[in-house]
Amino acid sequence: MEEKEFGEFRRLLQSAAVTLVAVSKKMEEKDIMRVYGYGQRDFGENYVQELVAKRKDLPADIRWHFIGHLQRNKVKEIVGFVHLIHGIDSERLLKEVDKQAAKADRVVDVLLQVHIAREETKFGFDEKEIGEILPLLNLYRNVRVKGLMGMATFTDDESKVAAEFAGLHSLFAACKKHEEAEEWNTLSMGMSADYKIAISKGSTMMRIGTLIFGARQ
Ligand SMILES: *Cc1c(COP(=O)(O)O)cnc(C)c1O
């Protein structure tokens, strides 16, 4: 996107109270700096090595989101600086983030990933498991669970995507009753192909790559 188009896109999301995370995986540092120049500060990466390298070179005021599948043995490499980890998909991973965050003397913000795409095997908790883990969250003093993240089925069937996002939103709203309301405030759903549907279903944060940067190699 050129600056003007990007500005319009961001205003659209702002008017829906949605935070934009620009997904810069596989993009070069100069591409990131172009979008940084438009005023964007939230960027999302999927790979630990790539994130660590980019973070070293790029401005310190970037808020780095980790949006990929995080392996437990890599947690310590990002825990000292990461702004939000979107893909907590097991209690073992949550426990490891808590442990490493304590060592780094930080409280790290995270989201629980929910498996909403029915026919595909994707990482994440199901609805029942979310219900089971919520009462245990206060055991983990060095993580702050801010909400949920989910990815819809990759399909042209918009009604299917809409139903999955609506389901995730109602789970998010149901959990809010149990959690501290001001901490439980983030629902990360929506990508380039389905962001309009995600807005209509109550997303508060989107992870957008292709639409901003163009197709990845
Ligand atoms: C790559 C990726 C995105 C961005 O996808 P686009 O279709 O390029 O917008 C969002 N979320 C996750 C988890 C991703 O891996």
The ligand as an SDF file (V2000), in Angstrom:
LIG
                    3D

 15 15  0  0  0  0  0  0  0  0999 V2000
    0.8490  -14.6410    7.8690 C   0  0  0  0  0  0  0  0  0  0  0  0
   -0.1560  -14.5160    8.9360 C   0  0  0  0  0  0  0  0  0  0  0  0
   -1.0810  -13.4640    8.9130 C   0  0  0  0  0  0  0  0  0  0  0  0
   -1.1980  -12.4590    7.7950 C   0  0  0  0  0  0  0  0  0  0  0  0
   -1.7590  -13.0610    6.6780 O   0  0  0  0  0  0  0  0  0  0  0  0
   -2.1550  -12.2050    5.3690 P   0  0  0  0  0  0  0  0  0  0  0  0
   -3.0750  -13.1080    4.6530 O   0  0  0  0  0  0  0  0  0  0  0  0
   -0.8750  -11.9700    4.6360 O   0  0  0  0  0  0  0  0  0  0  0  0
   -2.7860  -10.9610    5.8250 O   0  0  0  0  0  0  0  0  0  0  0  0
   -1.9540  -13.3570    9.9920 C   0  0  0  0  0  0  0  0  0  0  0  0
   -1.9140  -14.2200   11.0150 N   0  0  0  0  0  0  0  0  0  0  0  0
   -1.0480  -15.2380   11.0570 C   0  0  0  0  0  0  0  0  0  0  0  0
   -1.0590  -16.1510   12.2270 C   0  0  0  0  0  0  0  0  0  0  0  0
   -0.1450  -15.4240   10.0220 C   0  0  0  0  0  0  0  0  0  0  0  0
    0.6970  -16.4510   10.0630 O   0  0  0  0  0  0  0  0  0  0  0  0
  1  2  1  0
  2  3  1  0
  2 14  2  0
  3  4  1  0
  3 10  2  0
  4  5  1  0
  5  6  1  0
  6  7  2  0
  6  8  1  0
  6  9  1  0
 10 11  1  0
 11 12  2  0
 12 13  1  0
 12 14  1  0
 14 15  1  0
M  END
$$$$
